[in-house]
Amino acid sequence: MGWLSMATRKELTAAAGARYRRSDRAKKTRILDEFVDITGFHRKHAMRALRGQEDARPGRRARRRVYNEAEHNALVLLWEAQTGSAASG
């Protein structure tokens, strides 16, 4: 496996992906093996790329962490104790 530019990887993914999506299981295995050897992608990532999935869980967002004031104060106290700093404020 050599170095591939992003444009080359996109072209390769588009070409192999079209063949992959219309192939039976045995052909998919061969296409996937070749694609992994050429690109160096992990197998699961390569399968998702060839299926045309950008993200494993589309539409999923990271949760915002919201602490009430008591929890926030407790976390600050623990952080200060761990780092040994006495923050004024």
N, C-alpha and C positions, 0 to 999 in steps of 0.2 A: 504494500500500500504506500503510495506516495502522497505528496501534498496536493490537495485539490482546492481550487478556488471556490468561493461561495457560488459564483455563477455556474461553474461546472457541476457542483453538487446539486443545484436546483434543476439544471437541465437533465442530469442523470436521474434524479428523483422523479421528474415529470415523465420521462420516457419509460423508466422501469415501472413506475406506478401505474401507468396505463396498461401495460402488459400484465402486471400483478393483479389488478382488479378484475380482469376478464379471464383469468386462468383458473384451472382446477387446482386442487390441493397439491398434487405432485409437482406441477410446474411452479406453483407459488414457492415451494420449498427451494427449488433450484434457483429461482430468481432472487429469493431472499439471501441464499448462501452467497451468490455472486455479488449482490449489492453490499452485503456486510464485508466481504473481502476487499472490495474496491474502496468503499468509503471509510471503513473502520468503525462504523456506528455499532452500538450494542444492538443485539438482535431485536429486542422489544422496541427500541426507538426506531429501528429500520422498518419494522412492521407497521408502526403508526404512521411513519412518513410515507410509506408506499400506499397505505390506505387513504391518505390525504387528510389525516387528523393532525392538526397543529398542536393541540393540547389533549392530554388524556381525559381531562374533565373540563369541557368547555363551559364557560359561564360561571365557573366557581371563583369566588373571591375570598381573599383572606379576611378573617374576622378581625374587627377592631377590638382591641382589648380595652375594656372599660372597668375601672376600679372605682369603688366608692371612696369617700375620703378616709375612712378608717383603714381600709386595705392599702390605700396609697401611702398613708403615714407609716404603716407597719413595714411596707416594702422599703421605704426610704430609710427607716431605722435599721433594718437588716443590711441594706446596702452600705450605709455608713459604718456599721459595726464591722463588716467584712473588709472594707477598704481602709479602715482606720482613719478616715477623714471625718472631721467634725464640720459639717456644712452649716454655715450660719444662715438663718432665714426662717 
